[in-house]
Amino acid sequence: MDKSDAEFSTLEESECNKQYWRLSKDGTFTLQPGILPHAALVDIFINGRLYAFECGTAIVVTFLKAILDLIGPRNFDYLFSDLFLYDFRPPQNMALIIHQGRDYLPGDCVYFKNPDHDEATPEWQGENAILLGRNLFYGHGIGITSSQGIIDELNSNRRPNATISAFLTDHIIFLDSSFYRQFQLNIPRAKPDHSPVSLSNCIVSEIGPKIYLS
């Protein structure tokens, strides 16, 4: 997502490639007639310069791309035939798990809160970010940086005379990969000579209660 060149914007100022998406006044993206869901999603990564949306939408797009890579275009189009994008509202058949804690793992969506943000710029009240690795996060509109880098950016967008620093919360959201295992691309068995086959994408971990948002 960081390399797509998609811009950060408020919902009302969202932009899209009209060849693939219809854009409503409130910032909702819906598919153009005849467009396959996977093709519309991939276009965001290919022609990102034509797109602008806020950080919640960017997280949903990132999760959708992970699902597409896991299950392939055909199954993706089946599951997300009525695909839409709007803020952090997950489309039907996006299975997510919500967890409270500090046991962050790569791929988690975490939230940085900015309690002293300027009320004139509500888009800076916080930042949804994807954990990429040890103390490395991607936040739409901020880029790839450390937790302190995101906190510093949020703190630079506080109200005058602010005293409370932005901080990383213990709110975690991540994909329930076990739900998509039934749609996962087939992995070939080892050849008769027992040459090794990577099964790393078959590992499934679950933390906390499952919550299916549809």
C-alpha positions as CSV (number, residue, x, y, z in Angstrom):
1,M,0.0,0.0,0.0
2,D,2.8,2.4,0.8
3,K,4.2,2.0,-2.7
4,S,0.8,2.5,-4.4
5,D,1.0,6.4,-4.2
6,A,-2.6,6.5,-3.0
7,E,-3.1,9.8,-1.1
8,F,-4.6,10.4,2.3
9,S,-7.8,12.4,2.3
10,T,-11.0,12.9,4.4
11,L,-14.0,10.8,3.4
12,E,-15.6,13.7,1.7
13,E,-12.6,14.4,-0.4
14,S,-12.0,10.8,-1.5
15,E,-11.0,10.0,-5.1
16,C,-10.9,6.9,-7.2
17,N,-10.4,5.5,-10.7
18,K,-13.8,5.9,-12.2
19,Q,-13.1,3.1,-14.7
20,Y,-13.4,0.6,-11.8
21,W,-15.3,2.4,-9.0
22,R,-18.3,4.7,-8.5
23,L,-17.8,7.3,-5.7
24,S,-20.7,8.7,-3.7
25,K,-20.6,12.1,-2.0
26,D,-20.0,10.5,1.4
27,G,-16.9,8.8,0.2
28,T,-18.3,5.3,-0.4
29,F,-16.6,3.3,-3.2
30,T,-18.9,0.8,-5.1
31,L,-18.0,-1.3,-8.1
32,Q,-18.7,-0.1,-11.6
33,P,-21.1,-2.5,-13.5
34,G,-19.3,-5.5,-15.0
35,I,-16.1,-4.9,-13.0
36,L,-14.7,-7.9,-11.1
37,P,-14.0,-7.2,-7.4
38,H,-10.4,-8.5,-7.5
39,A,-9.6,-6.3,-10.6
40,A,-11.0,-3.2,-8.9
41,L,-8.9,-3.9,-5.8
42,V,-5.7,-4.6,-7.7
43,D,-6.2,-1.3,-9.6
44,I,-5.7,0.6,-6.3
45,F,-2.2,-0.8,-6.1
46,I,-1.4,-0.3,-9.8
47,N,-3.0,3.2,-10.3
48,G,-2.8,4.4,-6.7
49,R,-2.1,8.0,-7.9
50,L,-5.8,8.2,-8.9
51,Y,-7.0,7.3,-5.4
52,A,-7.4,9.2,-2.2
53,F,-9.0,7.9,1.0
54,E,-8.6,8.0,4.8
55,C,-6.7,5.6,7.0
56,G,-9.6,3.3,7.9
57,T,-10.3,2.6,4.2
58,A,-6.5,1.9,3.7
59,I,-6.6,-0.8,6.4
60,V,-9.6,-2.5,4.8
61,V,-7.9,-2.4,1.4
62,T,-4.7,-3.9,2.9
63,F,-6.7,-6.7,4.6
64,L,-8.6,-7.4,1.3
65,K,-5.3,-7.6,-0.6
66,A,-4.1,-10.2,1.9
67,I,-7.2,-12.2,1.4
68,L,-6.9,-12.0,-2.4
69,D,-3.3,-13.2,-2.2
70,L,-4.4,-16.1,0.1
71,I,-7.4,-17.4,-1.8
72,G,-7.0,-16.2,-5.4
73,P,-9.1,-14.1,-7.7
74,R,-11.9,-16.6,-8.3
75,N,-12.7,-17.2,-4.7
76,F,-12.2,-13.6,-3.9
77,D,-14.8,-12.5,-6.5
78,Y,-17.2,-15.1,-5.0
79,L,-16.8,-13.9,-1.5
80,F,-16.8,-10.2,-2.3
81,S,-19.2,-9.9,-5.2
82,D,-20.8,-6.8,-3.5
83,L,-17.6,-5.2,-2.6
84,F,-17.6,-1.7,-1.3
85,L,-15.2,0.6,0.5
86,Y,-16.1,3.1,3.2
87,D,-14.0,4.0,6.2
88,F,-13.3,1.1,8.5
89,R,-16.6,-0.7,7.6
90,P,-15.6,-4.2,6.6
91,P,-17.4,-5.6,3.6
92,Q,-19.5,-8.8,3.8
93,N,-17.4,-11.9,4.4
94,M,-14.4,-10.1,5.8
95,A,-13.8,-12.2,9.0
96,L,-12.0,-10.2,11.7
97,I,-10.9,-10.9,15.2
98,I,-10.9,-8.1,17.8
99,H,-8.4,-8.4,20.6
100,Q,-7.3,-6.3,23.6
101,G,-3.7,-6.6,24.6
102,R,-0.1,-5.7,24.0
103,D,0.9,-8.9,22.3
104,Y,1.1,-7.3,18.8
105,L,2.0,-9.5,15.9
106,P,3.0,-8.6,12.3
107,G,-0.1,-8.1,10.2
108,D,-2.1,-6.7,13.1
109,C,-4.0,-3.5,12.8
110,V,-3.3,-1.3,15.8
111,Y,-4.6,2.1,16.7
112,F,-2.7,5.2,17.9
113,K,-5.0,7.7,19.7
114,N,-4.5,11.4,19.8
115,P,-6.7,12.7,22.6
116,D,-5.6,16.3,22.3
117,H,-6.2,16.6,18.6
118,D,-7.5,19.9,17.1
119,E,-11.3,19.6,16.8
120,A,-11.0,21.5,13.5
121,T,-9.1,18.5,12.0
122,P,-10.9,15.4,13.3
123,E,-8.9,13.3,10.8
124,W,-5.9,13.6,13.2
125,Q,-7.8,12.1,16.2
126,G,-5.8,8.9,15.7
127,E,-4.1,6.7,13.2
128,N,-4.9,3.1,12.2
129,A,-1.7,1.3,11.3
130,I,-0.5,-2.1,10.2
131,L,2.4,-3.7,12.2
132,L,5.1,-4.8,9.7
133,G,7.7,-6.0,12.1
134,R,9.5,-5.1,15.3
135,N,8.6,-1.5,15.9
136,L,7.8,-0.8,12.2
137,F,4.4,0.3,11.2
138,Y,2.5,1.5,8.1
139,G,0.1,4.3,8.6
140,H,-1.8,5.7,5.5
141,G,-0.8,9.3,5.0
142,I,2.2,8.9,7.3
143,G,4.1,6.1,5.7
144,I,6.4,3.4,7.2
145,T,7.9,4.4,10.4
146,S,8.3,3.5,14.1
147,S,5.7,3.9,16.8
148,Q,7.4,7.1,17.9
149,G,7.3,8.4,14.4
150,I,3.5,8.0,14.3
151,I,3.2,9.5,17.7
152,D,5.4,12.5,16.7
153,E,3.2,13.1,13.6
154,L,0.0,13.0,15.6
155,N,1.5,15.3,18.3
156,S,2.3,17.8,15.6
157,N,-1.4,18.0,14.8
158,R,-2.8,18.7,18.3
159,R,-4.8,21.7,19.5
160,P,-2.9,24.8,20.8
161,N,-1.5,24.3,24.3
162,A,-2.1,20.5,24.2
163,T,-0.6,18.6,27.1
164,I,-1.6,14.9,26.4
165,S,0.6,13.0,24.0
166,A,-0.7,10.6,21.4
167,F,-0.1,6.9,22.3
168,L,-0.4,3.4,21.0
169,T,-3.6,1.7,22.4
170,D,-4.1,-2.0,23.2
171,H,-6.8,-2.3,20.6
172,I,-5.9,-4.9,18.0
173,I,-7.8,-6.2,14.9
174,F,-6.6,-8.9,12.6
175,L,-7.9,-11.3,9.9
176,D,-9.3,-14.6,11.0
177,S,-7.2,-16.6,8.6
178,S,-8.9,-19.9,9.7
179,F,-12.1,-18.7,8.0
180,Y,-10.4,-18.4,4.7
181,R,-8.6,-21.7,4.9
182,Q,-11.6,-23.4,3.2
183,F,-11.1,-21.2,0.2
184,Q,-7.4,-21.3,0.2
185,L,-5.5,-22.1,-3.0
186,N,-4.5,-25.7,-3.4
187,I,-0.9,-26.5,-2.4
188,P,0.7,-29.3,-4.4
189,R,1.8,-32.4,-2.6
190,A,5.5,-33.3,-2.5
191,K,6.8,-35.2,-5.5
192,P,7.6,-38.9,-5.2
193,D,11.2,-38.0,-4.4
194,H,9.8,-36.2,-1.3
195,S,11.3,-32.8,-2.4
196,P,10.3,-30.2,0.2
197,V,7.2,-28.0,-0.2
198,S,6.7,-24.9,1.8
199,L,3.6,-25.0,4.0
200,S,4.2,-21.7,5.8
201,N,1.0,-20.2,4.5
202,C,-1.0,-23.0,6.2
203,I,-0.2,-21.8,9.8
204,V,-3.2,-20.5,11.6
205,S,-3.2,-18.7,14.9
206,E,-6.1,-17.3,16.8
207,I,-6.2,-15.0,19.8
208,G,-9.2,-13.8,21.7
209,P,-12.9,-14.1,20.7
210,K,-13.8,-14.4,17.0
211,I,-16.0,-11.7,15.6
212,Y,-17.3,-12.1,12.1
213,L,-18.3,-8.7,10.6
214,S,-20.6,-9.0,7.6
